[in-house]
Amino acid sequence: MIMPLANLNDKITQIKWGLADFKYHFGRDSEGIWLPETACNMETLEVLIAEEIKYIILDTSQVAAFRKLSETDWLNVIDGSINPKHPYRCYSELNKKKSIDIFFYDGPVSKAIAFDDVLKSSQNLLEKIISASRSEPEEQMLVSVATDGETFGHHKTHSERTLAFFLRSLAPQNMLKIVNFGEYLEFNPPIYEVKLNTGINDEGTSWSCNHGVKRWKEDCGCGGGGGWNQKWRKPLRETLDWLRDQLIILYENMGHVFFQDVWKARNNYIEVILNNSLSNRLNFITNNAVRPLAQSEIDIVLKLMDMQKDAMLMYTSCGWFFSEISGLETVKILEYASRAMEIALELSGISFEEEFLKRLADAPSNIPKYSTGKGVYEQLVKKNPLLK
């Protein structure tokens, strides 16, 4: 989900789940984290700091000012002119003794790799990297690139081969050292600190919307095309926020009967998502329940957890990213919402769907046969045989 638009509990759970998922698959703690669309604000940063994340990667447009750690005067770089070849430190506003380090990827190099013909050959890639590094002394040089993963081999046919040959052959032949951010930080701790550009009222910024994070909540023009508008984004966001808040009430009211701490329990549920064995489910219940539970109560508890999981999945960022509410990405997040409401009905007898559809009717579709988000839901979600 787009973190600045999430409530605080969702921010915490998403980060904890991400860290647990990494450790489960790689057998070690993650030092850094990639924020979806690099979307960030100060509340997000505070959660990252509280979870002891060592570093994140942002776009140069997401910083407002920097200074040397030993100095008092700030230099304005709101125009994106900060040097991306150094790491920077950002201090917590809640506890000035705590901080997180930030890398800013090289925007021109990244865009050239993603959108130009750089990946047609490994030599092109080598020349682009070397040209980006000429302005710095060798011992300080860091060139970092950020692109969508599907650039390699999907958007750019065979470019995964270009990348592989560059990394394995051309880079070492040309005295380029491949490092990860953790290794670089170990030998090059930040000597600068930054203030982030977090948008108006800390709304947040991102790498893929020139208007901060409006792409995921307003008709800002990003992701448009073909004469279509995105007036559906705002009512869709508001509809899901309404549903989320209703599900929170239900979750807390029912969850307090069973859990020592309902939000800590949700954070811990990643253990079951990663390993859904019977013994693991029972361990989760034992560690989080207020008392031994009957099987019927365990069934309720696990349904509450799945309801909350779907209530977060319905915020998957690509649901707002493109131009039309009937696109497969938006249909998918509506499916998550539908499943969350279905579980809520099973648990409580309360149906949220009628009000949900009423609100969704305010989200206009660009396609006449759907008319509104209500039509999209009725025709593409409720009639989907795979959901029966």
ZADRENKOL-825914 format. One line per field, with one value per residue (C-alpha): residue number from 1; residue in one letter; chain; y negated, x negated, z. Coordinates in pm, 1 decimal. Layout:
% residues N
resi c(NUM, ...)
resn c(A, ...)
chain c(A, ...)
north c(Y, ...)
east c(X, ...)
up c(Z, ...)
% end
This chain:
% residues 388
resi c(1, 2, 3, 4, 5, 6, 7, 8, 9, 10, 11, 12, 13, 14, 15, 16, 17, 18, 19, 20, 21, 22, 23, 24, 25, 26, 27, 28, 29, 30, 31, 32, 33, 34, 35, 36, 37, 38, 39, 40, 41, 42, 43, 44, 45, 46, 47, 48, 49, 50, 51, 52, 53, 54, 55, 56, 57, 58, 59, 60, 61, 62, 63, 64, 65, 66, 67, 68, 69, 70, 71, 72, 73, 74, 75, 76, 77, 78, 79, 80, 81, 82, 83, 84, 85, 86, 87, 88, 89, 90, 91, 92, 93, 94, 95, 96, 97, 98, 99, 100, 101, 102, 103, 104, 105, 106, 107, 108, 109, 110, 111, 112, 113, 114, 115, 116, 117, 118, 119, 120, 121, 122, 123, 124, 125, 126, 127, 128, 129, 130, 131, 132, 133, 134, 135, 136, 137, 138, 139, 140, 141, 142, 143, 144, 145, 146, 147, 148, 149, 150, 151, 152, 153, 154, 155, 156, 157, 158, 159, 160, 161, 162, 163, 164, 165, 166, 167, 168, 169, 170, 171, 172, 173, 174, 175, 176, 177, 178, 179, 180, 181, 182, 183, 184, 185, 186, 187, 188, 189, 190, 191, 192, 193, 194, 195, 196, 197, 198, 199, 200, 201, 202, 203, 204, 205, 206, 207, 208, 209, 210, 211, 212, 213, 214, 215, 216, 217, 218, 219, 220, 221, 222, 223, 224, 225, 226, 227, 228, 229, 230, 231, 232, 233, 234, 235, 236, 237, 238, 239, 240, 241, 242, 243, 244, 245, 246, 247, 248, 249, 250, 251, 252, 253, 254, 255, 256, 257, 258, 259, 260, 261, 262, 263, 264, 265, 266, 267, 268, 269, 270, 271, 272, 273, 274, 275, 276, 277, 278, 279, 280, 281, 282, 283, 284, 285, 286, 287, 288, 289, 290, 291, 292, 293, 294, 295, 296, 297, 298, 299, 300, 301, 302, 303, 304, 305, 306, 307, 308, 309, 310, 311, 312, 313, 314, 315, 316, 317, 318, 319, 320, 321, 322, 323, 324, 325, 326, 327, 328, 329, 330, 331, 332, 333, 334, 335, 336, 337, 338, 339, 340, 341, 342, 343, 344, 345, 346, 347, 348, 349, 350, 351, 352, 353, 354, 355, 356, 357, 358, 359, 360, 361, 362, 363, 364, 365, 366, 367, 368, 369, 370, 371, 372, 373, 374, 375, 376, 377, 378, 379, 380, 381, 382, 383, 384, 385, 386, 387, 388)
resn c(M, I, M, P, L, A, N, L, N, D, K, I, T, Q, I, K, W, G, L, A, D, F, K, Y, H, F, G, R, D, S, E, G, I, W, L, P, E, T, A, C, N, M, E, T, L, E, V, L, I, A, E, E, I, K, Y, I, I, L, D, T, S, Q, V, A, A, F, R, K, L, S, E, T, D, W, L, N, V, I, D, G, S, I, N, P, K, H, P, Y, R, C, Y, S, E, L, N, K, K, K, S, I, D, I, F, F, Y, D, G, P, V, S, K, A, I, A, F, D, D, V, L, K, S, S, Q, N, L, L, E, K, I, I, S, A, S, R, S, E, P, E, E, Q, M, L, V, S, V, A, T, D, G, E, T, F, G, H, H, K, T, H, S, E, R, T, L, A, F, F, L, R, S, L, A, P, Q, N, M, L, K, I, V, N, F, G, E, Y, L, E, F, N, P, P, I, Y, E, V, K, L, N, T, G, I, N, D, E, G, T, S, W, S, C, N, H, G, V, K, R, W, K, E, D, C, G, C, G, G, G, G, G, W, N, Q, K, W, R, K, P, L, R, E, T, L, D, W, L, R, D, Q, L, I, I, L, Y, E, N, M, G, H, V, F, F, Q, D, V, W, K, A, R, N, N, Y, I, E, V, I, L, N, N, S, L, S, N, R, L, N, F, I, T, N, N, A, V, R, P, L, A, Q, S, E, I, D, I, V, L, K, L, M, D, M, Q, K, D, A, M, L, M, Y, T, S, C, G, W, F, F, S, E, I, S, G, L, E, T, V, K, I, L, E, Y, A, S, R, A, M, E, I, A, L, E, L, S, G, I, S, F, E, E, E, F, L, K, R, L, A, D, A, P, S, N, I, P, K, Y, S, T, G, K, G, V, Y, E, Q, L, V, K, K, N, P, L, L, K)
chain c(A, A, A, A, A, A, A, A, A, A, A, A, A, A, A, A, A, A, A, A, A, A, A, A, A, A, A, A, A, A, A, A, A, A, A, A, A, A, A, A, A, A, A, A, A, A, A, A, A, A, A, A, A, A, A, A, A, A, A, A, A, A, A, A, A, A, A, A, A, A, A, A, A, A, A, A, A, A, A, A, A, A, A, A, A, A, A, A, A, A, A, A, A, A, A, A, A, A, A, A, A, A, A, A, A, A, A, A, A, A, A, A, A, A, A, A, A, A, A, A, A, A, A, A, A, A, A, A, A, A, A, A, A, A, A, A, A, A, A, A, A, A, A, A, A, A, A, A, A, A, A, A, A, A, A, A, A, A, A, A, A, A, A, A, A, A, A, A, A, A, A, A, A, A, A, A, A, A, A, A, A, A, A, A, A, A, A, A, A, A, A, A, A, A, A, A, A, A, A, A, A, A, A, A, A, A, A, A, A, A, A, A, A, A, A, A, A, A, A, A, A, A, A, A, A, A, A, A, A, A, A, A, A, A, A, A, A, A, A, A, A, A, A, A, A, A, A, A, A, A, A, A, A, A, A, A, A, A, A, A, A, A, A, A, A, A, A, A, A, A, A, A, A, A, A, A, A, A, A, A, A, A, A, A, A, A, A, A, A, A, A, A, A, A, A, A, A, A, A, A, A, A, A, A, A, A, A, A, A, A, A, A, A, A, A, A, A, A, A, A, A, A, A, A, A, A, A, A, A, A, A, A, A, A, A, A, A, A, A, A, A, A, A, A, A, A, A, A, A, A, A, A, A, A, A, A, A, A, A, A, A, A, A, A, A, A, A, A, A, A, A, A, A, A, A, A, A, A, A, A, A, A, A, A, A, A, A, A)
north c(0.0, -365.5, -418.9, -790.9, -725.9, -434.4, -471.5, -425.8, -66.6, 36.0, -129.2, 65.8, 397.4, 358.3, 291.1, 571.6, 813.5, 707.7, 759.7, 1097.4, 1208.4, 1116.1, 1305.4, 1610.7, 1633.0, 1520.9, 1635.0, 1299.2, 960.3, 696.2, 377.6, 173.5, 161.1, 47.4, -161.6, -107.1, -381.3, -523.2, -694.4, -847.6, -1103.4, -1170.4, -937.2, -656.5, -748.7, -742.2, -388.3, -280.1, -429.3, -261.0, 72.1, -1.4, -0.7, -107.7, -269.4, -337.7, -453.5, -766.1, -992.4, -1319.5, -1510.5, -1385.5, -1591.9, -1956.7, -2049.6, -1908.9, -2013.1, -1864.3, -1694.4, -1939.4, -2252.4, -2454.1, -2609.0, -2416.1, -2418.7, -2416.0, -2131.1, -2125.2, -2132.9, -1779.9, -1894.9, -1694.8, -1482.4, -1118.6, -980.1, -1006.0, -857.3, -1098.5, -1079.3, -1182.9, -1226.8, -1139.2, -1432.9, -1235.6, -1137.1, -1331.7, -1055.7, -816.7, -829.0, -646.4, -669.3, -753.6, -684.9, -882.9, -691.5, -859.9, -984.3, -1060.1, -727.1, -536.9, -702.5, -641.4, -272.5, -243.9, -448.8, -497.7, -253.1, -208.5, 159.7, 250.7, 342.1, 391.7, 140.0, -126.2, -51.1, -68.4, -405.9, -544.3, -433.7, -566.4, -900.6, -940.0, -877.9, -1122.0, -1413.5, -1244.5, -1132.8, -756.8, -678.9, -853.7, -737.8, -567.8, -529.8, -374.1, -291.8, -224.9, -84.0, 142.6, 505.7, 584.9, 351.3, 640.1, 893.9, 773.7, 407.5, 440.5, 774.4, 966.2, 680.9, 923.0, 1060.2, 710.2, 662.9, 1003.3, 949.0, 599.7, 720.1, 1032.1, 911.0, 543.3, 398.3, 584.8, 540.4, 163.6, 146.2, 90.1, 247.2, 379.4, 315.7, 319.7, 26.5, 200.5, 268.4, -87.2, -230.5, -17.9, -192.9, -527.3, -648.7, -964.8, -1300.5, -1487.9, -1503.1, -1585.1, -1723.5, -1542.8, -1701.2, -1531.1, -1742.2, -1973.2, -1873.5, -1572.2, -1416.0, -1245.1, -1224.8, -944.1, -864.8, -818.1, -1115.1, -1476.4, -1576.8, -1386.5, -1093.5, -1230.0, -953.7, -722.1, -945.4, -1213.3, -1289.9, -1447.3, -1359.4, -1100.6, -771.3, -925.1, -886.1, -835.4, -1112.4, -920.0, -1087.2, -947.6, -1111.7, -767.3, -770.0, -995.8, -819.7, -480.2, -578.9, -724.4, -413.5, -182.6, -408.9, -389.1, -10.4, 14.6, -191.5, 20.7, 336.2, 188.9, 141.4, 500.3, 632.1, 450.4, 536.1, 907.2, 930.1, 794.3, 1100.7, 1330.2, 1137.2, 988.6, 705.1, 699.1, 498.5, 690.6, 1009.2, 878.8, 791.9, 1146.2, 1306.5, 1292.8, 1608.8, 1792.1, 1632.7, 1756.5, 2100.5, 2207.6, 2545.0, 2661.1, 2639.6, 2285.3, 2174.9, 2320.3, 2148.2, 1818.7, 1872.3, 1973.8, 1673.2, 1413.9, 1533.5, 1423.0, 1785.0, 2131.1, 2119.0, 2374.9, 2482.0, 2271.2, 1967.6, 2045.4, 2045.6, 1699.2, 1568.8, 1688.1, 1537.5, 1205.2, 1218.0, 1297.3, 1013.7, 773.4, 914.4, 848.7, 503.9, 419.9, 598.0, 384.1, 88.5, 244.8, -57.2, 50.0, 30.1, -347.3, -360.8, -343.8, -524.0, -323.4, -180.5, 134.1, 221.5, 558.1, 396.4, 205.6, 504.9, 702.8, 462.2, 465.1, 844.9, 809.3, 567.2, 809.1, 1093.9, 878.2, 788.3, 1153.2, 1257.8, 970.1, 1091.9, 1448.7, 1330.4, 1065.1, 1090.5, 729.1, 657.0, 364.0, 428.6, 215.1, -97.8, -7.0, 1.3, -320.9, -494.6, -323.7, -461.0, -801.5, -670.8, -729.8, -482.1, -597.0, -299.1, -340.0, 24.5, -0.2, -358.4, -365.7, -165.2, -5.9, 132.7, 255.2, 432.8, 592.6, 702.4, 792.4, 886.5, 1038.6, 1227.6, 1368.6, 1748.5, 1780.3, 1595.0, 1827.4)
east c(0.0, -98.6, -234.6, -163.6, 206.2, 225.7, 332.6, 68.2, 156.4, 146.2, -194.1, -328.5, -181.7, -298.6, -656.4, -661.8, -514.7, -767.7, -1059.5, -928.1, -873.2, -1232.1, -1376.0, -1161.5, -1286.3, -1649.3, -1733.5, -1861.0, -1729.3, -1684.1, -1883.1, -1673.2, -1328.7, -1185.0, -874.0, -606.9, -652.3, -910.4, -605.6, -710.8, -617.8, -744.1, -498.7, -617.7, -977.2, -910.2, -770.8, -1076.6, -1304.6, -1108.8, -1155.6, -1530.5, -1546.1, -1898.5, -1826.0, -1572.4, -1598.0, -1419.6, -1401.7, -1596.7, -1267.6, -1175.4, -1432.6, -1398.6, -1737.1, -2069.4, -2372.1, -2692.3, -2640.1, -2877.5, -2712.1, -2399.9, -2297.8, -2071.8, -2108.7, -1784.3, -1761.9, -1385.8, -1461.8, -1604.7, -1965.9, -2099.7, -2403.8, -2286.3, -2640.7, -2644.4, -2429.8, -2241.8, -2106.6, -1757.5, -1678.6, -1355.2, -1138.0, -1019.0, -1363.1, -1659.3, -1896.0, -1744.2, -1777.8, -1762.9, -2000.5, -1872.3, -2013.9, -1888.5, -1914.3, -2062.1, -1752.6, -1897.9, -2083.1, -1778.4, -1545.4, -1789.9, -1805.1, -1427.8, -1317.7, -1609.8, -1825.6, -2094.8, -2011.5, -2067.6, -2423.7, -2635.4, -2883.6, -2609.9, -2530.5, -2897.6, -2940.8, -2629.0, -2751.6, -3103.6, -2975.6, -2767.6, -3069.9, -3320.8, -3227.5, -3335.7, -3668.1, -3698.3, -3694.2, -3357.2, -3189.9, -2852.1, -2621.0, -2285.4, -2012.4, -1644.7, -1410.4, -1108.0, -1217.7, -1014.4, -1239.2, -1482.1, -1359.3, -998.4, -985.4, -1333.2, -1371.1, -1688.9, -1809.2, -1851.4, -2141.8, -2279.2, -2267.1, -2421.2, -2717.2, -2772.3, -2774.9, -2985.2, -3233.1, -3240.3, -3210.7, -3508.6, -3713.1, -3666.2, -3745.2, -3385.0, -3294.6, -2941.7, -2819.4, -2491.7, -2386.7, -2465.5, -2823.3, -2867.8, -2735.4, -2974.1, -3273.7, -3113.4, -2885.3, -2688.4, -2854.5, -2538.9, -2187.3, -1863.8, -1516.3, -1262.6, -1010.4, -697.5, -436.5, -170.2, -64.2, -294.5, -76.2, -378.2, -575.5, -666.4, -877.6, -588.9, -358.1, -456.8, -183.0, -308.0, -72.8, 234.7, 212.0, 360.6, 643.4, 728.7, 769.7, 423.2, 362.8, 91.5, 165.6, 419.1, 446.1, 692.9, 917.1, 1005.1, 1016.8, 950.7, 1234.9, 1306.1, 991.1, 1115.6, 1450.0, 1278.8, 1023.0, 1296.0, 1511.3, 1229.0, 1135.7, 1495.7, 1494.4, 1157.3, 1287.3, 1602.5, 1392.4, 1165.1, 1464.9, 1573.5, 1220.0, 1156.3, 1495.4, 1464.7, 1088.7, 1070.0, 1262.9, 985.4, 658.6, 428.6, 359.3, 554.6, 296.2, -1.8, 181.9, 235.4, -132.8, -218.9, 21.7, -249.2, -380.2, -67.4, -66.0, -420.9, -359.5, 3.1, -60.4, 168.5, -109.8, -194.8, 167.2, 192.7, -132.3, 10.9, 325.7, 127.3, -102.2, 169.0, 492.7, 609.2, 692.1, 711.1, 966.1, 1217.6, 1198.4, 1501.4, 1326.9, 1006.3, 1207.5, 1341.5, 994.5, 844.7, 1133.3, 1079.3, 716.5, 800.8, 1054.0, 782.2, 537.5, 786.0, 859.9, 494.0, 463.7, 748.2, 507.5, 256.0, 108.3, 164.2, 540.7, 516.3, 212.6, 376.2, 654.9, 975.1, 1163.1, 1258.2, 891.9, 781.0, 571.6, 867.5, 1096.6, 846.7, 854.5, 1235.7, 1217.0, 1014.7, 1274.7, 1552.1, 1383.3, 1329.8, 1700.8, 1795.2, 1593.0, 1741.2, 2090.6, 2002.8, 1865.4, 2116.5, 2423.7, 2357.9, 2360.2, 2151.1, 2205.4, 2514.4, 2350.9, 2025.9, 2203.1, 2386.0, 2055.9, 1889.4, 2161.2, 1994.1, 1685.0, 1742.1, 1613.7, 1487.1, 1665.1, 2042.2, 2136.5, 2003.0, 2113.2, 1964.1, 1758.8, 2085.7, 2128.9, 1770.4, 1823.6, 2150.4, 2031.8, 1668.1, 1645.2, 1975.2, 2023.7, 1670.7, 1711.7, 1364.7, 1492.6, 1784.8)
up c(0.0, -35.7, 313.7, 368.0, 297.1, 542.3, 902.7, 1170.6, 1259.9, 894.0, 852.0, 1148.7, 1037.5, 677.5, 783.1, 1038.7, 783.9, 521.8, 757.4, 872.5, 513.1, 423.5, 719.6, 644.3, 286.7, 326.6, 678.4, 802.7, 907.8, 640.4, 688.0, 446.2, 293.6, -39.5, 16.0, -252.9, -515.8, -268.0, -110.3, 220.0, 482.8, 833.9, 1005.5, 777.1, 854.2, 1229.6, 1201.8, 1002.2, 1266.3, 1546.3, 1365.2, 1344.7, 965.2, 871.6, 532.7, 258.0, -104.4, -227.1, -531.8, -526.1, -553.5, -206.4, -16.1, 82.2, 231.8, 352.2, 554.2, 691.0, 1024.5, 1189.8, 1046.3, 1126.6, 794.4, 559.3, 180.0, -16.2, -271.7, -323.7, -697.7, -677.8, -706.4, -411.6, -494.2, -507.2, -475.9, -95.7, 183.3, 407.7, 762.5, 864.2, 1232.9, 1405.6, 1505.6, 1807.3, 1935.7, 1799.1, 1909.4, 1654.5, 1278.8, 946.9, 653.1, 305.9, -38.4, -336.1, -661.6, -969.3, -1152.6, -1498.7, -1515.7, -1390.3, -1639.9, -1925.9, -1837.9, -1807.4, -2106.6, -2349.5, -2544.5, -2280.6, -2231.3, -2595.8, -2504.5, -2195.6, -2335.0, -2343.4, -1979.6, -1884.2, -2051.7, -1880.8, -1537.8, -1593.5, -1723.3, -1406.5, -1183.6, -1330.8, -1104.9, -780.9, -630.8, -668.7, -297.3, -253.5, -568.7, -547.9, -845.1, -759.7, -1007.8, -941.1, -1204.2, -1213.3, -1203.6, -1514.0, -1713.9, -1751.9, -2003.2, -2009.5, -2113.6, -2262.9, -2442.0, -2349.2, -2129.0, -1839.7, -2046.4, -2087.2, -1710.8, -1635.5, -1869.1, -1732.3, -1371.5, -1427.2, -1687.6, -1781.9, -1430.8, -1280.8, -1599.7, -1566.0, -1194.2, -1091.4, -757.9, -713.7, -358.9, -174.7, 38.2, 365.0, 260.9, 139.5, 468.1, 670.9, 513.6, 426.9, 707.7, 625.9, 676.2, 572.6, 709.1, 527.1, 578.3, 364.3, 135.1, 266.4, 89.1, 226.4, 580.0, 562.8, 291.5, 138.0, -184.5, -425.4, -730.6, -975.5, -914.8, -968.8, -723.2, -419.5, -358.5, -535.0, -795.2, -533.9, -421.7, -678.7, -1049.0, -1068.6, -1433.0, -1368.5, -1537.0, -1774.9, -2147.7, -2428.2, -2302.3, -1986.4, -1646.1, -1301.8, -1111.5, -967.6, -754.3, -475.3, -414.1, -439.5, -176.1, 47.0, 5.9, 106.8, 398.5, 517.3, 490.8, 665.7, 957.5, 988.2, 988.9, 1256.3, 1485.3, 1426.2, 1467.4, 1792.2, 1943.4, 1864.3, 1895.3, 2250.0, 2362.4, 2240.7, 2212.7, 2472.7, 2225.0, 1898.4, 1702.1, 1830.9, 1735.0, 1382.8, 1356.6, 1463.2, 1216.1, 949.5, 1118.2, 1002.2, 657.7, 601.2, 750.3, 768.9, 933.1, 1213.0, 1471.6, 1365.3, 1386.6, 1735.7, 1839.9, 1716.7, 1924.6, 2232.9, 2212.7, 2152.8, 2312.9, 2657.2, 2748.4, 2591.3, 2308.0, 2188.8, 1824.7, 1737.3, 1888.5, 1700.9, 1377.3, 1464.0, 1547.1, 1219.2, 1022.3, 1199.1, 1093.3, 732.8, 730.5, 839.7, 584.7, 303.6, 446.7, 384.4, 51.1, -81.6, -68.4, -309.4, -487.3, -849.0, -790.3, -841.1, -1066.9, -1408.2, -1589.5, -1543.9, -1247.6, -1441.5, -1501.8, -1370.7, -1095.4, -949.8, -989.1, -784.6, -490.6, -507.1, -482.9, -163.4, -27.9, -123.4, 60.4, 371.2, 373.9, 323.9, 629.1, 831.6, 743.7, 848.2, 1181.2, 1280.3, 1061.6, 958.9, 585.6, 469.3, 100.8, 43.7, 185.1, 11.0, -327.2, -252.5, -194.2, -488.7, -717.2, -679.8, -862.9, -1236.9, -1493.3, -1832.4, -1991.0, -2039.6, -1977.0, -1621.0, -1553.7, -1202.3, -958.3, -849.0, -1198.9, -1203.8, -872.8, -977.8, -1322.8, -1266.6, -899.9, -792.7, -1121.6, -1120.9, -1093.6, -939.1, -631.3, -571.1)
% end
